[in-house]
């Protein structure tokens, strides 16, 4: 292992906290995910003309930007995913494509993404609860998770109880699959 990798494998950041390689990998996935989320809403806002969808996207865009800033406080730039351009494109398409098909598609997509994100953050919460020295990071993850749960629930309410057709179910399965695999990749790249 190079000296640079040894130094970076347990970096003190911020407030003098020592971060393990696993925590850094989790934060890299969080950072890439929040970048992707920002781009989801950019895609929705570029394509959708529906006032309700645009209001929804504008509010959530601001929240995702604040999450991104909070994660950046913990993750040094040299630990960002090297695939950020790909995550930006994937996020943009995840927002823009359903916006072409209308509000129900947008809300179902957001509900799917946020269901995954809630589970992803919950895994980190469980791990961080065993590390009392990282209580501030735990609180950051809990705060982000609470917002994502709110986004999921708001999207589900906005989508309503209308039956989701086969193509939309298929799209949401692709989005969930892509989200899971993006996290797996981001842990390392």
Backbone as ProteinMPNN parsed JSONL, in Angstrom:
{"seq_chain_A": "XXXXXXXXXXXXXXXXXXXXXXXXXXXXXXXXXXXXXXXXXXXXXXXXXXXXXXXXXXXXXXXXXXXXXXXXXXXXXXXXXXXXXXXXXXXXXXXXXXXXXXXXXXXXXXXXXXXXXXXXXXXXXXXXXXXXXXXXXXXXXXXXXXXXXXXXXXXXXXXXXXXXXXXXXXXXXXXXXXXXXXXXXXXXX", "coords_chain_A": {"N_chain_A": [[0.859, -1.188, 0.0], [0.582, 2.198, -0.857], [2.158, 5.125, 0.571], [0.501, 7.366, 0.479], [-2.064, 6.166, 0.26], [-2.101, 4.823, 2.717], [-2.083, 6.974, 4.502], [-4.503, 8.158, 3.814], [-6.362, 6.213, 4.42], [-7.282, 6.283, 7.003], [-8.383, 9.003, 7.808], [-8.383, 12.174, 9.398], [-11.16, 14.074, 9.766], [-14.15, 15.944, 9.601], [-13.595, 18.199, 12.33], [-11.549, 16.889, 13.725], [-12.066, 14.126, 13.723], [-11.426, 10.701, 13.376], [-11.657, 8.821, 10.518], [-12.592, 5.708, 9.359], [-11.706, 3.393, 6.706], [-14.044, 2.09, 5.89], [-16.069, 3.869, 6.723], [-15.391, 6.062, 5.171], [-15.872, 4.954, 2.648], [-18.648, 4.574, 2.81], [-19.424, 7.258, 3.025], [-18.542, 8.176, 0.552], [-20.385, 6.89, -1.108], [-22.686, 8.157, -0.197], [-22.174, 10.821, -0.9], [-21.978, 10.636, -3.738], [-24.57, 9.73, -4.208], [-26.119, 11.9, -3.31], [-25.255, 13.831, -5.111], [-26.283, 12.653, -7.43], [-29.014, 12.827, -6.747], [-29.46, 15.603, -6.735], [-29.168, 16.029, -9.454], [-31.278, 14.483, -10.411], [-33.475, 16.075, -9.757], [-32.811, 18.34, -11.236], [-33.18, 17.307, -13.788], [-35.947, 16.737, -13.743], [-36.937, 19.35, -13.432], [-36.068, 20.561, -15.777], [-37.6, 19.315, -17.736], [-40.341, 18.943, -16.959], [-43.513, 20.587, -17.064], [-45.565, 20.725, -15.395], [-47.13, 22.337, -12.775], [-47.449, 21.458, -10.076], [-45.616, 19.303, -9.922], [-43.271, 20.697, -10.488], [-43.117, 22.473, -8.274], [-42.82, 20.598, -6.195], [-40.364, 19.412, -7.041], [-38.629, 21.643, -6.948], [-38.572, 22.253, -4.183], [-37.496, 19.88, -3.143], [-35.103, 19.743, -4.509], [-33.646, 21.829, -3.317], [-33.38, 20.764, -0.727], [-31.846, 18.459, -1.268], [-29.512, 19.644, -2.206], [-28.643, 20.826, 0.172], [-28.136, 18.526, 1.664], [-26.012, 17.501, 0.188], [-24.047, 19.446, 0.672], [-23.696, 19.054, 3.439], [-22.683, 16.434, 3.527], [-20.325, 16.836, 2.126], [-18.892, 18.218, 4.049], [-17.842, 16.222, 5.565], [-16.52, 14.437, 3.868], [-13.478, 14.242, 2.293], [-12.385, 15.848, -0.726], [-10.648, 14.236, -2.31], [-11.621, 11.749, -1.931], [-13.963, 11.489, -3.28], [-16.239, 9.863, -5.529], [-14.846, 8.628, -8.492], [-16.443, 8.455, -10.602], [-18.255, 10.501, -10.876], [-19.245, 12.091, -13.125], [-20.759, 10.146, -14.49], [-22.687, 9.515, -12.526], [-24.003, 11.921, -12.348], [-25.161, 12.093, -14.918], [-26.765, 9.769, -14.88], [-28.479, 10.434, -12.753], [-29.713, 12.739, -13.806], [-31.099, 11.644, -16.04], [-32.761, 9.902, -14.673], [-34.507, 11.664, -13.546], [-35.425, 13.257, -15.706], [-36.5, 11.517, -17.71], [-38.892, 10.189, -16.595], [-40.332, 12.525, -16.211], [-41.108, 13.228, -18.731], [-43.311, 11.666, -19.086], [-45.179, 12.414, -17.252], [-46.746, 13.473, -14.099], [-47.408, 11.206, -12.396], [-45.479, 9.285, -13.072], [-43.133, 10.629, -12.347], [-43.496, 10.931, -9.549], [-43.698, 8.227, -8.746], [-41.158, 7.346, -9.422], [-39.518, 8.912, -7.727], [-40.467, 8.018, -5.265], [-39.548, 5.363, -5.384], [-36.732, 5.72, -5.533], [-36.255, 7.063, -3.095], [-37.136, 5.179, -1.245], [-35.158, 3.243, -1.496], [-32.951, 4.845, -0.683], [-33.573, 5.448, 1.982], [-33.308, 2.873, 3.145], [-30.599, 2.441, 2.61], [-29.359, 4.525, 4.079], [-30.228, 3.674, 6.587], [-28.729, 1.35, 7.054], [-26.235, 2.532, 7.418], [-26.744, 4.045, 9.695], [-27.107, 2.026, 11.592], [-24.495, 0.955, 11.672], [-23.015, 3.233, 12.479], [-24.026, 3.705, 15.003], [-22.588, 2.102, 16.641], [-20.279, 3.403, 17.002], [-19.435, 5.614, 19.001], [-17.764, 7.829, 18.916], [-18.303, 9.062, 16.581], [-20.637, 10.522, 16.694], [-21.578, 12.971, 15.717], [-21.493, 12.626, 12.943], [-23.292, 10.524, 12.744], [-25.623, 11.92, 13.449], [-25.827, 13.643, 11.261], [-26.33, 11.786, 9.195], [-28.743, 10.711, 10.141], [-30.378, 12.999, 10.006], [-30.391, 13.507, 7.231], [-31.555, 11.116, 6.388], [-34.125, 11.327, 7.544], [-35.192, 13.46, 6.053], [-35.22, 12.241, 3.518], [-37.058, 10.188, 3.909], [-39.313, 11.73, 4.295], [-39.493, 12.848, 1.729], [-39.989, 10.518, 0.234], [-42.484, 9.748, 1.304], [-44.038, 11.986, 0.687], [-43.953, 11.887, -2.102], [-45.276, 9.447, -2.518], [-47.819, 10.07, -1.515], [-48.532, 12.096, -3.325], [-48.556, 10.673, -5.701], [-50.689, 9.032, -5.26], [-53.419, 6.644, -5.123], [-53.789, 5.468, -7.518], [-53.605, 2.843, -9.89], [-50.477, 1.467, -10.736], [-49.056, 1.021, -13.783], [-47.708, -1.651, -15.899], [-45.365, -0.831, -17.388], [-44.442, 1.372, -15.888], [-43.968, 0.131, -13.44], [-41.924, -1.575, -14.247], [-39.976, 0.34, -15.013], [-39.497, 1.485, -12.461], [-38.408, -0.731, -11.166], [-36.032, -0.975, -12.593], [-34.826, 1.433, -11.833], [-34.515, 1.0, -9.052], [-32.773, -1.219, -9.109], [-30.581, -0.043, -10.429], [-29.885, 1.909, -8.52], [-29.07, 0.332, -6.299], [-26.85, -0.982, -7.426], [-25.224, 1.158, -8.152], [-24.436, 2.133, -5.646], [-22.912, -0.039, -4.757], [-20.785, 0.032, -6.586], [-19.771, 2.602, -6.095], [-18.619, 2.378, -3.592], [-16.067, 1.64, -4.072], [-15.058, 2.988, -6.303]], "CA_chain_A": [[0.0, 0.0, 0.0], [1.39, 3.415, -0.933], [2.09, 6.004, 1.744], [-0.689, 8.198, 0.318], [-3.231, 5.358, 0.61], [-2.055, 4.582, 4.158], [-2.494, 8.201, 5.172], [-5.895, 8.461, 3.523], [-7.276, 5.158, 4.849], [-7.927, 6.719, 8.243], [-8.189, 10.438, 7.735], [-9.101, 12.967, 10.39], [-11.954, 15.023, 9.013], [-13.814, 17.235, 10.166], [-13.535, 18.29, 13.786], [-10.578, 15.971, 14.294], [-12.571, 12.757, 13.825], [-10.72, 9.72, 12.558], [-12.623, 8.091, 9.717], [-12.075, 4.449, 8.828], [-11.92, 3.165, 5.275], [-15.465, 1.761, 5.69], [-16.859, 5.093, 6.845], [-15.102, 6.847, 3.97], [-16.579, 4.33, 1.528], [-20.059, 4.93, 2.976], [-19.574, 8.678, 2.705], [-18.399, 8.319, -0.902], [-21.677, 6.521, -1.694], [-23.637, 9.223, 0.15], [-21.854, 11.991, -1.719], [-22.393, 10.348, -5.112], [-26.029, 9.666, -4.204], [-26.677, 13.259, -3.204], [-25.011, 14.462, -6.415], [-27.297, 12.09, -8.312], [-30.324, 13.371, -6.37], [-29.519, 16.973, -7.242], [-29.376, 15.943, -10.894], [-32.646, 14.001, -10.653], [-34.39, 17.224, -9.731], [-32.489, 19.176, -12.393], [-33.84, 16.683, -14.928], [-37.393, 16.976, -13.619], [-37.215, 20.772, -13.642], [-35.846, 20.906, -17.173], [-38.588, 18.699, -18.626], [-41.749, 19.038, -16.538], [-44.21, 21.878, -17.062], [-46.641, 20.597, -14.41], [-46.824, 23.224, -11.646], [-47.302, 20.666, -8.845], [-44.345, 18.573, -10.005], [-42.178, 21.673, -10.403], [-43.023, 22.907, -6.874], [-42.26, 19.439, -5.507], [-38.956, 19.276, -7.424], [-37.86, 22.796, -6.454], [-38.373, 22.078, -2.731], [-36.613, 18.744, -2.892], [-33.8, 20.136, -5.043], [-32.971, 22.593, -2.259], [-33.017, 19.847, 0.356], [-30.748, 17.6, -1.715], [-28.303, 20.479, -2.22], [-28.164, 20.973, 1.551], [-27.54, 17.236, 2.035], [-24.716, 17.419, -0.473], [-23.11, 20.288, 1.43], [-23.412, 18.412, 4.732], [-21.802, 15.282, 3.289], [-19.017, 17.384, 1.745], [-18.179, 18.597, 5.271], [-17.232, 15.014, 6.121], [-15.763, 13.661, 2.894], [-12.47, 15.008, 1.563], [-12.568, 15.75, -2.178], [-9.903, 13.147, -2.947], [-12.364, 10.507, -1.709], [-15.176, 11.488, -4.094], [-16.277, 8.858, -6.582], [-14.241, 9.06, -9.762], [-17.472, 8.31, -11.627], [-19.286, 11.535, -10.692], [-19.966, 12.442, -14.36], [-21.749, 9.095, -14.749], [-23.785, 9.635, -11.557], [-24.768, 13.113, -12.745], [-25.964, 11.72, -16.079], [-27.785, 8.812, -14.433], [-29.465, 11.193, -11.981], [-30.475, 13.591, -14.726], [-32.019, 10.796, -16.808], [-33.748, 9.366, -13.73], [-35.511, 12.708, -13.36], [-35.97, 13.781, -16.964], [-37.306, 10.543, -18.454], [-40.274, 10.082, -16.116], [-41.014, 13.815, -16.369], [-41.706, 13.204, -20.069], [-44.543, 10.88, -19.038], [-46.152, 13.035, -16.378], [-46.568, 13.493, -12.651], [-47.432, 9.888, -11.75], [-44.181, 8.659, -13.314], [-42.138, 11.328, -11.517], [-43.7, 10.594, -8.141], [-43.363, 6.817, -8.539], [-39.695, 7.257, -9.49], [-38.969, 9.482, -6.486], [-40.813, 7.076, -4.194], [-38.629, 4.23, -5.505], [-35.381, 6.152, -5.16], [-36.187, 7.393, -1.673], [-37.261, 3.927, -0.497], [-33.803, 2.698, -1.465], [-32.061, 5.715, 0.086], [-33.898, 5.217, 3.394], [-32.67, 1.61, 3.534], [-29.15, 2.646, 2.547], [-28.977, 5.305, 5.253], [-30.478, 2.877, 7.797], [-27.552, 0.497, 7.246], [-25.171, 3.366, 7.982], [-27.14, 4.393, 11.062], [-26.804, 0.861, 12.432], [-23.039, 0.877, 11.831], [-22.513, 4.395, 13.222], [-24.456, 3.635, 16.407], [-21.559, 1.363, 17.384], [-19.084, 4.245, 17.015], [-19.843, 6.847, 19.688], [-16.887, 8.954, 18.567], [-18.828, 9.664, 15.348], [-22.029, 10.902, 16.962], [-21.959, 14.082, 14.834], [-21.758, 12.038, 11.631], [-24.557, 9.804, 12.908], [-26.713, 12.893, 13.393], [-25.928, 14.09, 9.87], [-26.991, 10.718, 8.439], [-30.138, 10.659, 10.611], [-31.092, 14.162, 9.459], [-30.598, 13.261, 5.806], [-32.516, 10.024, 6.268], [-35.464, 11.843, 7.853], [-35.646, 14.216, 4.872], [-35.483, 11.311, 2.419], [-38.325, 9.522, 4.245], [-40.357, 12.717, 4.004], [-39.596, 12.922, 0.259], [-40.654, 9.287, -0.203], [-43.895, 9.784, 1.699], [-44.699, 13.038, -0.087], [-44.111, 11.366, -3.461], [-46.324, 8.417, -2.478], [-49.107, 10.774, -1.372], [-48.82, 12.811, -4.57], [-48.874, 9.657, -6.715], [-52.047, 8.575, -4.97], [-53.712, 5.213, -5.11], [-54.006, 4.987, -8.877], [-52.837, 1.66, -10.235], [-49.248, 1.7, -11.489], [-49.019, 0.082, -14.898], [-46.551, -2.522, -16.083], [-44.156, -0.105, -17.807], [-43.947, 2.175, -14.769], [-43.393, -0.819, -12.473], [-40.647, -2.006, -14.827], [-39.062, 1.475, -14.86], [-39.123, 1.606, -11.048], [-37.506, -1.856, -10.869], [-34.734, -0.605, -13.176], [-34.283, 2.494, -10.973], [-34.072, 0.375, -7.801], [-31.594, -2.016, -9.466], [-29.494, 0.897, -10.683], [-29.483, 2.537, -7.253], [-28.3, -0.659, -5.527], [-25.562, -1.241, -8.068], [-24.407, 2.377, -8.075], [-23.834, 2.169, -4.313], [-21.853, -1.066, -4.725], [-19.655, 0.538, -7.366], [-19.212, 3.798, -5.447], [-17.806, 2.032, -2.418], [-14.682, 1.376, -4.514], [-14.581, 3.858, -7.393]], "C_chain_A": [[0.894, 1.236, 0.0], [1.218, 4.242, 0.337], [0.84, 6.866, 1.674], [-1.94, 7.418, 0.725], [-3.267, 5.063, 2.103], [-2.541, 5.807, 4.921], [-3.982, 8.458, 4.999], [-6.859, 7.403, 4.051], [-7.91, 5.465, 6.204], [-7.606, 8.196, 8.43], [-8.948, 11.131, 8.856], [-9.821, 14.097, 9.679], [-13.36, 14.955, 9.519], [-13.712, 17.116, 11.68], [-12.658, 17.211, 14.415], [-11.042, 14.538, 14.429], [-11.803, 11.849, 12.871], [-11.759, 8.866, 11.838], [-11.97, 6.842, 9.132], [-12.343, 4.356, 7.335], [-13.387, 2.833, 5.003], [-16.345, 2.996, 5.772], [-16.628, 5.977, 5.623], [-15.82, 6.269, 2.751], [-18.071, 4.64, 1.602], [-20.293, 6.387, 2.583], [-19.427, 8.932, 1.206], [-19.726, 7.959, -1.587], [-22.724, 7.586, -1.404], [-23.433, 10.444, -0.735], [-22.327, 11.775, -3.158], [-23.914, 10.301, -5.214], [-26.67, 11.033, -4.128], [-26.41, 14.054, -4.477], [-26.069, 13.971, -7.405], [-28.679, 12.657, -8.03], [-30.497, 14.798, -6.869], [-29.827, 16.942, -8.741], [-30.729, 15.331, -11.264], [-33.587, 15.196, -10.737], [-34.074, 18.226, -10.83], [-33.185, 18.628, -13.638], [-35.336, 16.912, -14.91], [-37.704, 18.422, -13.975], [-36.997, 21.197, -15.097], [-37.012, 20.45, -18.062], [-40.037, 19.004, -18.234], [-42.276, 20.472, -16.611], [-45.368, 21.859, -16.061], [-46.276, 21.391, -13.151], [-46.614, 22.454, -10.342], [-45.983, 19.91, -8.8], [-43.184, 19.542, -9.848], [-42.008, 22.191, -8.966], [-42.367, 21.827, -6.017], [-40.752, 19.356, -5.773], [-38.108, 20.432, -6.905], [-37.572, 22.668, -4.957], [-37.343, 20.976, -2.457], [-35.209, 18.995, -3.427], [-33.002, 20.884, -3.978], [-32.521, 21.697, -1.121], [-31.828, 18.988, -0.043], [-29.441, 18.391, -1.813], [-27.756, 20.648, -0.8], [-27.557, 19.662, 2.057], [-26.139, 17.119, 1.449], [-23.674, 18.251, 0.27], [-22.738, 19.653, 2.764], [-22.48, 17.215, 4.558], [-20.406, 15.763, 2.906], [-18.215, 17.832, 2.966], [-17.412, 17.419, 5.858], [-16.287, 14.307, 5.151], [-14.767, 14.544, 2.151], [-12.633, 14.805, 0.056], [-11.804, 14.606, -2.837], [-10.532, 11.774, -2.692], [-13.681, 10.475, -2.478], [-15.088, 10.347, -5.109], [-15.65, 9.429, -7.848], [-15.248, 8.955, -10.909], [-18.568, 9.372, -11.512], [-19.961, 11.966, -12.0], [-21.041, 11.41, -14.721], [-22.941, 9.23, -13.814], [-24.641, 10.872, -11.853], [-25.696, 12.783, -13.916], [-27.099, 10.769, -15.675], [-28.878, 9.525, -13.637], [-30.345, 12.033, -12.882], [-31.509, 12.775, -15.499], [-33.114, 10.209, -15.919], [-34.823, 10.399, -13.41], [-36.2, 13.108, -14.653], [-36.89, 12.784, -17.669], [-38.724, 10.395, -17.892], [-41.046, 11.394, -16.26], [-41.643, 13.938, -17.759], [-43.083, 12.546, -20.059], [-45.549, 11.389, -18.02], [-45.909, 12.837, -14.894], [-46.512, 12.112, -11.998], [-46.086, 9.188, -11.908], [-43.094, 9.308, -12.464], [-42.282, 10.894, -10.063], [-43.352, 9.139, -7.847], [-41.844, 6.623, -8.546], [-39.07, 7.766, -8.194], [-39.267, 8.56, -5.314], [-39.857, 5.88, -4.208], [-37.227, 4.595, -5.048], [-35.295, 6.359, -3.656], [-36.398, 6.171, -0.775], [-35.889, 3.273, -0.384], [-32.893, 3.52, -0.558], [-32.317, 5.56, 1.589], [-33.21, 3.945, 3.889], [-31.15, 1.753, 3.586], [-28.664, 3.439, 3.762], [-29.191, 4.496, 6.534], [-29.31, 1.931, 8.082], [-26.408, 1.292, 7.863], [-25.486, 3.761, 9.416], [-26.778, 3.248, 11.999], [-25.304, 0.753, 12.695], [-22.514, 2.019, 12.694], [-22.934, 4.379, 14.682], [-23.463, 2.864, 17.266], [-20.264, 2.168, 17.509], [-19.402, 5.585, 17.686], [-18.967, 8.058, 19.38], [-17.368, 9.672, 17.302], [-20.285, 10.087, 15.5], [-22.481, 12.054, 16.065], [-22.266, 13.576, 13.426], [-23.071, 11.255, 11.68], [-25.729, 10.769, 12.804], [-26.91, 13.43, 11.979], [-26.69, 13.055, 9.044], [-28.462, 10.614, 8.846], [-30.966, 11.812, 10.043], [-31.389, 13.967, 7.971], [-31.644, 12.174, 5.601], [-33.939, 10.509, 6.529], [-36.03, 12.642, 6.677], [-36.019, 13.282, 3.731], [-36.786, 10.544, 2.665], [-39.483, 10.465, 3.947], [-40.571, 12.829, 2.493], [-40.342, 11.703, -0.273], [-42.154, 9.349, 0.074], [-44.671, 10.847, 0.932], [-44.933, 12.578, -1.533], [-45.222, 10.322, -3.512], [-47.702, 9.059, -2.361], [-49.5, 11.464, -2.669], [-49.19, 11.83, -5.69], [-50.288, 9.141, -6.514], [-52.196, 7.076, -5.076], [-54.0, 4.66, -6.5], [-53.082, 3.807, -9.166], [-51.624, 2.053, -11.077], [-49.157, 0.613, -12.544], [-47.707, -0.679, -15.005], [-45.283, -1.746, -16.432], [-43.584, 0.741, -16.68], [-43.352, 1.281, -13.681], [-42.026, -1.295, -12.955], [-39.597, -0.901, -14.684], [-38.581, 1.585, -13.416], [-38.204, 0.464, -10.611], [-36.102, -1.568, -11.41], [-34.061, 0.461, -12.301], [-33.755, 1.9, -9.665], [-32.806, -0.451, -8.029], [-30.385, -1.107, -9.685], [-28.984, 1.555, -9.413], [-28.62, 1.587, -6.428], [-26.906, -0.858, -6.121], [-24.653, -0.023, -8.051], [-23.718, 2.465, -6.717], [-22.691, 1.153, -4.228], [-20.597, -0.589, -5.445], [-18.969, 1.694, -6.647], [-18.364, 3.482, -4.218], [-16.329, 1.924, -2.806], [-14.158, 2.369, -5.543], [-15.18, 5.255, -7.226]], "O_chain_A": [[1.852, 1.313, 0.769], [0.25, 4.072, 1.078], [0.181, 7.081, 2.691], [-2.785, 7.941, 1.451], [-4.342, 5.051, 2.702], [-3.315, 5.691, 5.871], [-4.649, 8.921, 5.925], [-8.06, 7.661, 4.128], [-8.983, 4.945, 6.509], [-6.665, 8.563, 9.133], [-10.045, 10.706, 9.218], [-9.196, 14.965, 9.07], [-13.756, 13.846, 9.875], [-13.742, 16.011, 12.222], [-12.966, 16.685, 15.484], [-10.447, 13.786, 15.202], [-11.567, 12.193, 11.713], [-12.629, 8.265, 12.468], [-10.923, 6.919, 8.49], [-13.108, 5.141, 6.776], [-13.925, 3.256, 3.979], [-17.27, 3.153, 4.975], [-17.57, 6.573, 5.099], [-16.32, 7.019, 1.913], [-18.695, 4.934, 0.583], [-21.257, 6.7, 1.885], [-20.103, 9.798, 0.651], [-20.145, 8.634, -2.527], [-23.558, 7.889, -2.257], [-24.389, 11.024, -1.25], [-22.999, 12.635, -3.728], [-24.485, 10.779, -6.194], [-27.66, 11.297, -4.811], [-27.242, 14.864, -4.885], [-26.674, 14.765, -8.125], [-29.437, 12.938, -8.958], [-31.561, 15.16, -7.37], [-30.639, 17.725, -9.235], [-31.268, 15.635, -12.328], [-34.389, 15.312, -11.664], [-34.98, 18.903, -11.316], [-33.715, 19.391, -14.445], [-35.932, 17.243, -15.935], [-38.632, 18.689, -14.738], [-37.676, 22.1, -15.587], [-37.363, 21.128, -19.027], [-40.864, 19.293, -19.1], [-41.582, 21.43, -16.269], [-46.069, 22.858, -15.9], [-45.238, 21.145, -12.536], [-45.697, 22.768, -9.583], [-45.313, 19.876, -7.768], [-42.216, 19.242, -9.15], [-40.881, 22.333, -8.492], [-41.475, 22.109, -5.217], [-39.96, 19.242, -4.838], [-36.978, 20.216, -6.467], [-36.457, 22.941, -4.513], [-36.439, 21.141, -1.637], [-34.232, 18.511, -2.856], [-31.823, 20.602, -3.766], [-31.413, 21.846, -0.606], [-30.903, 18.804, 0.747], [-28.372, 17.85, -1.528], [-26.543, 20.616, -0.595], [-26.574, 19.682, 2.798], [-25.202, 16.693, 2.125], [-22.546, 17.802, 0.471], [-21.578, 19.711, 3.174], [-21.578, 17.014, 5.372], [-19.411, 15.164, 3.315], [-16.985, 17.827, 2.926], [-16.43, 17.615, 6.574], [-15.345, 13.644, 5.584], [-15.16, 15.484, 1.461], [-12.981, 13.711, -0.389], [-12.273, 14.056, -3.833], [-10.034, 10.759, -3.18], [-14.445, 9.52, -2.339], [-13.998, 9.924, -5.493], [-15.902, 10.575, -8.218], [-14.945, 9.319, -12.046], [-19.682, 9.169, -11.995], [-21.171, 12.194, -11.989], [-22.113, 11.774, -15.204], [-24.084, 9.08, -14.246], [-25.852, 10.866, -11.634], [-26.872, 13.148, -13.907], [-28.247, 10.949, -16.082], [-30.064, 9.252, -13.824], [-31.568, 12.042, -12.743], [-32.668, 13.176, -15.599], [-34.252, 10.038, -16.354], [-35.938, 10.033, -13.04], [-37.418, 13.278, -14.688], [-37.946, 13.167, -18.173], [-39.682, 10.471, -18.661], [-42.267, 11.384, -16.412], [-42.61, 14.679, -17.936], [-43.921, 12.83, -20.915], [-46.656, 10.859, -17.927], [-44.989, 12.128, -14.486], [-45.663, 11.87, -11.14], [-45.605, 8.56, -10.964], [-42.232, 8.617, -11.921], [-41.297, 10.531, -9.42], [-42.77, 8.846, -6.803], [-41.31, 5.831, -7.769], [-38.188, 7.117, -7.631], [-38.407, 8.344, -4.46], [-39.407, 5.435, -3.152], [-36.61, 3.869, -4.269], [-34.36, 5.88, -3.014], [-35.886, 6.137, 0.344], [-35.501, 2.806, 0.687], [-32.148, 2.96, 0.246], [-31.372, 5.544, 2.378], [-32.592, 3.954, 4.953], [-30.501, 1.244, 4.499], [-27.676, 3.069, 4.397], [-28.407, 4.624, 7.474], [-28.945, 1.737, 9.242], [-25.693, 0.789, 8.73], [-24.59, 3.807, 10.259], [-26.21, 3.468, 13.069], [-24.891, 0.488, 13.824], [-21.657, 1.801, 13.551], [-22.264, 4.982, 15.52], [-23.497, 2.966, 18.492], [-19.273, 1.681, 18.053], [-19.616, 6.583, 16.997], [-19.397, 9.196, 19.569], [-16.894, 10.764, 16.988], [-21.066, 10.016, 14.551], [-23.652, 12.11, 15.687], [-23.206, 14.053, 12.789], [-23.87, 11.325, 10.746], [-26.723, 10.468, 12.143], [-28.044, 13.646, 11.55], [-27.59, 13.406, 8.282], [-29.331, 10.448, 7.99], [-32.116, 11.623, 9.647], [-32.5, 14.23, 7.512], [-32.516, 12.297, 4.741], [-34.861, 10.136, 5.804], [-37.209, 12.515, 6.345], [-37.021, 13.502, 3.051], [-37.534, 10.281, 1.723], [-40.51, 10.048, 3.411], [-41.711, 12.898, 2.033], [-41.221, 11.83, -1.125], [-42.979, 9.048, -0.789], [-45.827, 10.636, 0.568], [-45.985, 12.848, -2.113], [-46.022, 10.313, -4.447], [-48.645, 8.638, -3.031], [-50.663, 11.424, -3.071], [-50.04, 12.133, -6.528], [-50.998, 8.851, -7.476], [-51.212, 6.338, -5.114], [-54.411, 3.508, -6.639], [-51.928, 3.783, -8.738], [-51.726, 2.858, -12.003], [-49.179, -0.577, -12.228], [-46.737, -0.394, -14.303], [-44.234, -1.981, -15.832], [-42.365, 0.822, -16.529], [-42.345, 1.636, -13.068], [-41.086, -1.405, -12.169], [-38.464, -1.167, -14.283], [-37.386, 1.759, -13.173], [-37.32, 0.666, -9.779], [-35.105, -1.882, -10.759], [-32.856, 0.393, -12.059], [-32.665, 2.259, -9.219], [-31.871, -0.389, -7.23], [-29.296, -1.38, -9.18], [-27.778, 1.738, -9.249], [-27.57, 1.978, -5.917], [-25.911, -0.896, -5.398], [-23.434, -0.163, -7.946], [-22.545, 2.83, -6.64], [-21.628, 1.456, -3.688], [-19.481, -0.788, -4.963], [-17.741, 1.761, -6.594], [-17.481, 4.261, -3.858], [-15.448, 2.097, -1.965], [-12.948, 2.573, -5.648], [-14.91, 6.143, -8.035]]}, "name": "protein", "num_of_chains": 1, "seq": "XXXXXXXXXXXXXXXXXXXXXXXXXXXXXXXXXXXXXXXXXXXXXXXXXXXXXXXXXXXXXXXXXXXXXXXXXXXXXXXXXXXXXXXXXXXXXXXXXXXXXXXXXXXXXXXXXXXXXXXXXXXXXXXXXXXXXXXXXXXXXXXXXXXXXXXXXXXXXXXXXXXXXXXXXXXXXXXXXXXXXXXXXXXXX"}
